[in-house]
Amino acid sequence: MREPVFTPRILAEWTRRHPHAAVHRFPRAGHLVMDDAGDELGPLIRDFLLPHPQPPRGQR
């Protein structure tokens, strides 16, 4: 939520346009979210990817 480009106002518009999207706010994070909130973001990324496993190499 400390991102200088993608402000809360822009987030509000994206949320309006994509009402079913999951939105996670990181109050202390800036542009480099993984650096600023990696402990919180990592599990969310993992949980998002788990239901979408990659096909084996050669079958992509």
Secondary structure, 3 states (H helix, E strand, C coil): CCCCCCCHHHHHHHHHHCCCCCCCCCCCCCCCHHHHHHHHHHHHHHHHHCCCCCCCCCCC
